[in-house]
C-alpha cells in the first residue's frame, strides 16, 4: 500500500470576520516577543507586568516546543490559532495603555468611602 502524504490547507476559520492567517506561528511568536518587550517599560513590582509576563512566557514556550498548529491551538486553549493571534494583539494594545495609565501609582485623591470593599 502506497504511503499517502496529506497536505491539508485550511480554507476558512468558520468564524465570521476572522480570515485564515498565512503565517500564524511566526505572527503569534512576534506578538508575544513584542508584548514581553513592552512590559519592560512597567515597574517590576506591577501586578499586571508580573502576571502578563508569566502567561506570555508560558505561551511562548508552547511555540518553542511545537510547530504543529493543532497542537499549539490545544495547548494555548483559545480555539483556532487565528483567535490566539487576536487575543495577543489585544494584549499588546492593552500593555501600551497600562503603561500610559500607570495603575501602580498612588491615587490622585482620596478614594470614596467603600471604594475597595466587596460584598
C-alpha positions as CSV (number, residue, x, y, z in Angstrom):
1,X,0.0,0.0,0.0
2,X,1.4,3.3,-1.0
3,X,2.2,6.0,1.6
4,X,-0.1,9.0,1.0
5,X,1.1,12.4,2.2
6,X,-1.7,14.7,3.0
7,X,-1.4,18.5,2.6
8,X,-4.2,20.0,4.5
9,X,-4.8,23.6,3.8
10,X,-7.4,25.4,5.9
11,X,-9.6,27.5,3.6
12,X,-11.7,29.2,6.3
13,X,-11.7,29.6,10.1
14,X,-15.5,29.2,10.1
15,X,-15.7,32.3,12.3
16,X,-17.2,35.4,10.7
17,X,-14.7,38.2,10.4
18,X,-11.6,36.1,11.0
19,X,-9.6,35.1,8.0
20,X,-7.2,32.2,7.8
21,X,-3.7,33.5,8.7
22,X,-0.9,32.7,6.3
23,X,1.9,32.6,8.9
24,X,0.2,32.1,12.2
25,X,3.0,30.7,14.3
26,X,5.5,33.4,13.3
27,X,3.0,36.1,13.8
28,X,2.0,34.8,17.3
29,X,5.6,34.5,18.3
30,X,6.3,38.1,17.2
31,X,3.3,39.4,19.2
32,X,4.4,37.6,22.3
33,X,8.0,38.8,21.9
34,X,6.8,42.4,21.4
35,X,4.5,42.1,24.4
36,X,7.4,41.0,26.6
37,X,9.4,43.9,25.3
38,X,6.7,46.4,26.1
39,X,6.2,45.0,29.6
40,X,9.8,46.0,30.3
41,X,8.5,49.6,30.5
42,X,6.4,48.8,33.6
43,X,7.8,48.6,37.1
44,X,8.9,45.0,38.1
45,X,6.5,45.3,41.1
46,X,3.4,45.9,38.9
47,X,1.0,43.1,39.2
48,X,-0.1,43.4,35.5
49,X,3.5,43.1,34.4
50,X,4.2,40.0,36.6
51,X,1.1,38.2,35.5
52,X,1.3,39.1,31.8
53,X,4.9,38.2,31.6
54,X,4.3,34.8,33.2
55,X,1.4,34.0,30.9
56,X,3.2,35.3,27.8
57,X,6.3,33.3,28.6
58,X,4.2,30.2,29.1
59,X,2.6,30.6,25.7
60,X,5.9,31.4,24.0
61,X,7.3,28.2,25.4
62,X,4.4,26.3,23.8
63,X,5.5,27.8,20.5
64,X,9.1,26.7,21.2
65,X,8.0,23.1,21.8
66,X,5.8,22.6,18.8
67,X,5.4,23.7,15.2
68,X,2.2,21.7,14.9
69,X,-0.7,24.2,14.7
70,X,-3.5,21.9,16.1
71,X,-1.2,21.0,19.0
72,X,-0.4,24.7,19.7
73,X,-4.1,25.5,19.5
74,X,-4.9,22.8,22.1
75,X,-2.1,23.9,24.4
76,X,-3.0,27.6,24.2
77,X,-6.7,27.0,24.5
78,X,-8.2,29.8,22.5
79,X,-9.8,27.7,19.8
80,X,-8.1,28.4,16.5
81,X,-4.7,29.9,16.1
82,X,-6.2,33.0,14.5
83,X,-8.2,33.6,17.6
84,X,-5.0,33.3,19.7
85,X,-3.5,36.0,17.4
86,X,-6.4,38.3,18.1
87,X,-6.0,37.8,21.8
88,X,-2.3,38.5,21.6
89,X,-2.9,41.7,19.5
90,X,-5.3,42.9,22.1
91,X,-2.9,42.1,25.0
92,X,-0.2,44.1,23.2
93,X,-2.5,47.1,22.8
94,X,-3.5,46.8,26.5
95,X,0.2,46.8,27.5
96,X,0.6,50.1,25.8
97,X,-2.4,51.5,27.6
98,X,-1.4,50.2,31.0
99,X,2.0,52.0,30.5
100,X,0.0,55.2,30.0
101,X,-2.4,54.7,32.8
102,X,0.2,53.8,35.4
103,X,-2.1,52.0,37.8
104,X,0.8,51.3,40.2
105,X,1.0,55.0,41.1
106,X,-0.8,56.4,44.2
107,X,-4.4,57.7,43.6
108,X,-4.6,61.4,42.8
109,X,-7.1,61.9,45.7
110,X,-8.7,60.0,48.5
111,X,-10.8,57.1,47.4
112,X,-14.6,57.4,48.2
113,X,-15.8,55.6,51.2
114,X,-16.4,51.9,50.4
115,X,-14.4,52.0,47.2
116,X,-12.3,48.9,47.9
117,X,-15.0,46.8,49.7
118,X,-16.5,43.8,48.1
119,X,-19.9,42.5,49.2
